[in-house]
Amino acid sequence: MRIGYYYRMFRTIADFIQAWGQESENTLKAFRELTDSSLEQRATPDTRSLGALAWHTICSLGEMMTTAGLPLAHVVTEQTPAP
């Protein structure tokens, strides 16, 4: 759970679920602000585009779950074509 700029360990599943909900909402808010033209925008020429960063965020969940020993039935990877 975030406290200021710092994170602490979750003590209960309820703490995790609350934080997950807040972070999911914030991520969706950011994704909803993206436009077709902004998907190609980059901070610098050698960094990922906003679209690539969004896709990386989506793909990271499956990778992290698998790494933690909790594989998902269907994992989207960065090699999976973006919709």
JOSULRA-V525943 format. One record per run of one state. SS is the DSSP state (h for helix, s for strand, l for the rest). FROM is the first residue (numbers start at 1). LEN is the number of residues. If there is no record, write none. Layout:
SS,FROM,LEN
SS,FROM,LEN
This chain:
l,1,1
s,2,2
l,4,2
s,6,2
l,8,5
h,13,20
l,33,5
h,38,3
l,41,1
s,42,1
l,43,6
s,49,1
h,50,18
l,68,16
